[in-house]
Amino acid sequence: MSVVSSVFVPYSSYLRVYEPLAAFPGPERAHWARYAERSAFPTAQDELRRSLADLAATPPVGVPVHESADAFVAEVDGVVCVCPWRTRLRGWLALEELEGMFPATVFDAVLPPVVRGQALTDYERWRERNPDARPWIRTAVWQVPVRWFVLFAEEEREYEAAGDGGGPPVLRYRTPMVQARRRLARSLKTLRETVDEGPLTEGLVDVGRWLEEFHPRALVELDYGGLVHALPAEHLAGDHSAADVAEGIAALRAGDSEGASTAYARLAERWRAVRDRQFAN
């Protein structure tokens, strides 16, 4: 157990929504209000370590038995906002996505069919009692999906290089919900007017529906998370992907197909280099 808890668990990125306390029903609001008074909070790495420890158990625990009572906390213009982890719900959703990503023999070895079957049964029962539940966090592995960058502007980019004391670098974007929704709507309109329907358009529709579930005064955050442990400092410092996406969409809006292609090529090459690291020795 000590070995598991002492290592970093890369390489995921996150799209998070922080909602003001007023968005939560009474009992839950009281819980998060007390929680936000803490002097220190667990991190995304802490959550991943706990999940890895569960998978290392015998038999493995594919989805936590109990829902997490932890959250990320941010203050926006003096208003406390929280992003609940909802680890159990996200575990169920991730389990659905994992099917087909690995050979059956590998998947069965990591998560035996009996474990997956029990998790599915638990999820179906839980959904009957919580039909409107949704996660506050979306996760991607070895990439940041292009559709996420649409929500942000270059001036919202926050980059901190690794500190002298050994602290990890940080690369993230934060924007008010109203801005995220406005940018997504404009980008979706441009894409529908200029290109055929495709994965990017479909992805934006999906993200837009998700964002509509939250309080209008929420904060939206894109965090490179564990990817910062896999990428060299010069790559992180030179990564301006949100600016590239905005440039490409603006070019499409202006009828400049060559400019759009140039911006997309720059973006694609950057993230191809990241994904190639997944298969490096």
Backbone torsions as a table, in degrees:
resi	resn	phi	psi	omega
1	MET	NA	-39.4	-179.3
2	SER	-66.0	-31.5	178.4
3	VAL	-65.9	-44.4	-179.7
4	VAL	-60.0	-43.5	-173.4
5	SER	-76.5	-8.8	-175.0
6	SER	-98.5	-1.1	-176.0
7	VAL	-113.4	155.3	171.7
8	PHE	-77.7	147.9	177.9
9	VAL	-119.4	91.5	177.2
10	PRO	-79.7	-173.9	1.0
11	TYR	-135.9	68.6	-174.6
12	SER	-111.3	148.8	171.2
13	SER	-113.5	162.4	-171.8
14	TYR	-137.5	141.8	168.4
15	LEU	-114.7	118.5	-172.8
16	ARG	-123.4	153.0	172.6
17	VAL	-122.1	125.9	175.1
18	TYR	-104.7	122.2	-179.5
19	GLU	-106.8	146.4	174.6
20	PRO	-64.7	154.2	-178.0
21	LEU	-55.8	-31.5	-178.8
22	ALA	-61.7	-18.0	-178.4
23	ALA	-77.7	-12.7	-174.3
24	PHE	-100.7	148.1	176.3
25	PRO	-65.2	161.3	-170.9
26	GLY	-44.6	-61.7	-177.0
27	PRO	-59.9	-41.9	179.9
28	GLU	-69.3	-37.0	177.6
29	ARG	-59.9	-42.5	179.3
30	ALA	-63.3	-40.0	178.4
31	HIS	-61.2	-48.3	-177.0
32	TRP	-70.2	-30.9	176.6
33	ALA	-63.2	-43.5	177.2
34	ARG	-67.0	-40.9	-178.9
35	TYR	-61.0	-41.5	-176.1
36	ALA	-68.2	-13.1	179.2
37	GLU	-82.3	-4.1	179.0
38	ARG	-62.7	158.0	176.9
39	SER	-90.3	-17.1	179.6
40	ALA	-148.0	150.7	-177.2
41	PHE	-130.6	150.2	174.8
42	PRO	-67.0	159.2	-175.9
43	THR	-109.1	173.6	176.1
44	ALA	-61.1	-35.5	177.2
45	GLN	-63.8	-35.7	177.5
46	ASP	-62.1	-42.7	179.4
47	GLU	-63.0	-42.7	-179.1
48	LEU	-67.0	-37.4	177.5
49	ARG	-62.1	-42.8	179.5
50	ARG	-62.1	-41.7	-179.8
51	SER	-65.0	-40.1	178.9
52	LEU	-64.9	-38.9	177.4
53	ALA	-62.0	-38.7	178.1
54	ASP	-63.9	-40.8	-179.3
55	LEU	-69.3	-26.2	-179.6
56	ALA	-81.3	-9.3	-179.3
57	ALA	-71.9	166.4	177.3
58	THR	-125.6	113.9	-6.4
59	PRO	-71.5	160.8	-178.9
60	PRO	-65.9	151.7	176.7
61	VAL	-106.2	101.4	-176.6
62	GLY	-70.4	-35.0	-179.0
63	VAL	-134.8	133.5	-179.1
64	PRO	-54.8	146.1	179.8
65	VAL	-71.1	-34.2	-178.8
66	HIS	-121.5	148.8	179.2
67	GLU	-72.3	144.6	179.0
68	SER	-69.0	142.1	175.6
69	ALA	-103.4	16.4	-179.0
70	ASP	-98.9	164.0	179.6
71	ALA	-156.8	162.0	166.5
72	PHE	-90.1	147.2	-175.4
73	VAL	-126.3	137.3	176.2
74	ALA	-142.1	152.5	175.8
75	GLU	-111.0	123.9	-176.7
76	VAL	-119.4	110.1	-179.2
77	ASP	52.1	42.6	178.5
78	GLY	81.7	-0.3	-179.5
79	VAL	-104.5	127.7	178.4
80	VAL	-74.6	128.2	178.3
81	CYS	-125.7	145.3	-179.4
82	VAL	-128.7	150.5	176.7
83	CYS	-123.2	93.7	-178.7
84	PRO	-59.0	140.5	179.6
85	TRP	-66.6	-45.6	-176.0
86	ARG	47.5	50.9	-175.7
87	THR	-59.4	-38.8	-178.4
88	ARG	-65.3	-46.7	178.3
89	LEU	-60.9	-45.3	-179.7
90	ARG	-66.3	-30.8	175.9
91	GLY	-64.9	-42.9	176.8
92	TRP	-61.2	-45.0	-178.6
93	LEU	-65.1	-39.6	179.3
94	ALA	-66.4	-35.9	179.9
95	LEU	-62.5	-37.7	177.6
96	GLU	-64.6	-37.4	-177.6
97	GLU	-75.1	-27.7	-176.1
98	LEU	-70.1	-27.2	-179.3
99	GLU	-57.7	122.8	178.7
100	GLY	95.0	-11.8	179.5
101	MET	-82.0	-19.2	-177.9
102	PHE	-129.1	155.4	172.8
103	PRO	-57.9	146.4	-175.3
104	ALA	-55.7	-40.1	-178.7
105	THR	-64.9	-38.2	179.1
106	VAL	-69.2	-45.8	-178.3
107	PHE	-62.5	-41.1	-179.9
108	ASP	-66.8	-31.2	179.6
109	ALA	-72.0	-38.0	-179.2
110	VAL	-76.6	-46.7	179.6
111	LEU	-132.1	95.6	-177.8
112	PRO	-55.7	150.8	-178.9
113	PRO	-53.0	-36.6	-178.7
114	VAL	-65.5	-34.8	178.1
115	VAL	-69.0	-44.5	179.3
116	ARG	-65.3	-39.7	-179.7
117	GLY	-63.0	-41.5	178.8
118	GLN	-65.9	-40.2	179.1
119	ALA	-62.8	-40.8	179.9
120	LEU	-65.3	-41.5	178.1
121	THR	-62.4	-44.1	178.5
122	ASP	-61.3	-40.4	-178.1
123	TYR	-66.4	-43.4	-179.5
124	GLU	-61.5	-40.8	178.4
125	ARG	-66.6	-41.4	-178.9
126	TRP	-65.7	-40.4	-179.0
127	ARG	-64.3	-32.3	177.3
128	GLU	-61.9	-33.3	-179.7
129	ARG	-89.5	-18.9	-176.0
130	ASN	-134.1	64.2	-173.2
131	PRO	-66.8	-22.1	-176.0
132	ASP	-101.9	8.5	-176.4
133	ALA	-67.5	145.2	175.5
134	ARG	-148.9	152.4	-179.8
135	PRO	-79.8	151.1	174.6
136	TRP	-89.0	-7.2	-174.8
137	ILE	-131.3	134.2	170.1
138	ARG	-114.7	145.9	-173.6
139	THR	-127.2	143.2	173.2
140	ALA	-133.0	147.5	-177.5
141	VAL	-110.4	131.1	177.8
142	TRP	60.4	26.8	176.9
143	GLN	-170.8	167.1	161.9
144	VAL	-118.6	115.0	-178.3
145	PRO	-56.2	139.3	-178.8
146	VAL	-55.7	-38.9	-177.1
147	ARG	-60.7	-27.1	178.7
148	TRP	-68.0	-37.1	-177.6
149	PHE	-65.1	-25.9	-179.5
150	VAL	-56.6	-28.1	-174.4
151	LEU	-76.5	-10.7	-169.0
152	PHE	-126.7	162.6	178.6
153	ALA	-116.7	157.1	-178.5
154	GLU	-55.8	-39.6	-177.2
155	GLU	-68.9	-10.1	177.2
156	GLU	-94.2	1.8	179.0
157	ARG	-71.6	131.8	177.4
158	GLU	-122.6	116.2	180.0
159	TYR	-126.4	128.0	175.0
160	GLU	-126.5	120.9	178.6
161	ALA	-68.9	164.2	178.6
162	ALA	-57.5	135.3	-177.8
163	GLY	-80.1	162.0	179.0
164	ASP	-63.2	-27.3	-179.6
165	GLY	-81.0	5.3	177.7
166	GLY	95.0	2.3	178.3
167	GLY	-65.5	145.0	-178.0
168	PRO	-72.0	156.5	173.4
169	PRO	-67.6	162.2	178.6
170	VAL	-132.2	131.8	173.4
171	LEU	-136.9	117.3	-178.1
172	ARG	-154.0	166.0	173.5
173	TYR	-128.1	145.3	174.1
174	ARG	-137.6	139.3	179.9
175	THR	-151.2	152.7	174.9
176	PRO	-64.4	149.1	-179.6
177	MET	-55.3	-40.6	-177.5
178	VAL	-61.2	-37.4	178.2
179	GLN	-69.6	-42.7	179.9
180	ALA	-59.6	-45.1	-179.7
181	ARG	-65.8	-39.9	-178.9
182	ARG	-65.0	-45.0	-179.4
183	ARG	-65.1	-40.5	179.8
184	LEU	-63.6	-44.4	-178.6
185	ALA	-62.5	-43.7	179.6
186	ARG	-65.0	-42.3	-179.1
187	SER	-66.0	-41.1	179.7
188	LEU	-64.3	-40.0	177.9
189	LYS	-61.8	-44.0	-179.9
190	THR	-63.2	-45.9	-178.7
191	LEU	-63.1	-40.9	-179.0
192	ARG	-68.5	-26.6	-180.0
193	GLU	-85.6	-18.2	-170.7
194	THR	-120.8	-23.6	-178.2
195	VAL	-134.5	165.2	177.9
196	ASP	-71.5	154.7	175.4
197	GLU	-58.0	137.8	-178.7
198	GLY	-160.2	-168.3	-177.0
199	PRO	-57.7	-39.1	-179.0
200	LEU	-66.1	-45.1	178.6
201	THR	-61.7	-46.3	179.5
202	GLU	-62.7	-39.2	179.3
203	GLY	-65.1	-39.0	178.2
204	LEU	-66.4	-38.7	176.8
205	VAL	-60.9	-43.2	-179.4
206	ASP	-63.9	-46.1	179.2
207	VAL	-64.1	-39.7	179.4
208	GLY	-61.4	-42.5	178.0
209	ARG	-63.3	-38.7	179.2
210	TRP	-64.6	-46.4	-178.2
211	LEU	-63.0	-32.0	-179.1
212	GLU	-64.6	-15.2	-178.4
213	GLU	-77.8	-8.9	-170.2
214	PHE	-111.2	165.8	-179.0
215	HIS	-60.4	138.8	-177.7
216	PRO	-64.7	-18.6	178.5
217	ARG	-100.6	22.1	178.8
218	ALA	-76.0	167.7	176.2
219	LEU	-112.0	136.0	177.6
220	VAL	-109.9	133.6	-176.0
221	GLU	-130.0	133.7	169.3
222	LEU	-110.2	120.0	-175.9
223	ASP	-120.2	125.0	178.0
224	TYR	-67.6	-11.9	171.9
225	GLY	48.9	-129.1	-176.5
226	GLY	-70.7	-12.1	178.0
227	LEU	-60.4	-26.9	-178.4
228	VAL	-65.6	-19.4	178.8
229	HIS	-83.1	-12.5	-176.6
230	ALA	-103.7	-13.8	-172.2
231	LEU	-112.3	141.1	178.1
232	PRO	-67.5	157.6	-175.7
233	ALA	-57.6	-40.4	-177.8
234	GLU	-66.7	-30.5	176.8
235	HIS	-67.8	-46.2	179.7
236	LEU	-63.5	-45.9	-177.9
237	ALA	-62.1	-32.3	-178.0
238	GLY	-94.4	4.2	-178.1
239	ASP	-84.5	110.9	176.9
240	HIS	-127.5	54.6	-172.3
241	SER	-64.4	-37.4	178.8
242	ALA	-62.5	-38.0	177.9
243	ALA	-65.9	-38.9	178.5
244	ASP	-64.0	-42.4	179.4
245	VAL	-65.1	-44.4	179.3
246	ALA	-62.5	-39.5	179.0
247	GLU	-64.0	-42.6	-179.4
248	GLY	-64.9	-42.0	-179.8
249	ILE	-69.8	-38.2	176.6
250	ALA	-63.0	-38.2	177.9
251	ALA	-64.9	-42.4	177.0
252	LEU	-60.5	-41.8	-179.3
253	ARG	-62.1	-33.8	-178.3
254	ALA	-88.6	0.8	-179.0
255	GLY	79.0	16.0	-177.9
256	ASP	-97.0	83.8	-177.1
257	SER	-67.0	-33.2	179.3
258	GLU	-66.7	-42.6	178.0
259	GLY	-63.5	-39.6	178.6
260	ALA	-64.2	-41.3	179.9
261	SER	-65.1	-38.5	179.4
262	THR	-64.4	-44.8	179.4
263	ALA	-64.5	-41.8	-179.2
264	TYR	-66.5	-39.9	-179.9
265	ALA	-62.4	-39.9	178.3
266	ARG	-63.1	-43.3	179.4
267	LEU	-66.5	-46.2	-177.6
268	ALA	-62.9	-40.7	179.9
269	GLU	-65.5	-41.1	178.9
270	ARG	-60.3	-46.1	-175.7
271	TRP	-81.9	-19.9	172.0
272	ARG	-66.9	-40.1	178.1
273	ALA	-63.3	-34.6	177.8
274	VAL	-69.4	-48.1	-177.9
275	ARG	-63.9	-32.6	179.6
276	ASP	-62.0	-26.5	179.3
277	ARG	-67.0	-23.7	178.9
278	GLN	-60.0	-30.1	-174.3
279	PHE	-108.1	7.5	178.4
280	ALA	-78.6	150.3	177.2
281	ASN	-71.7	NA	NA
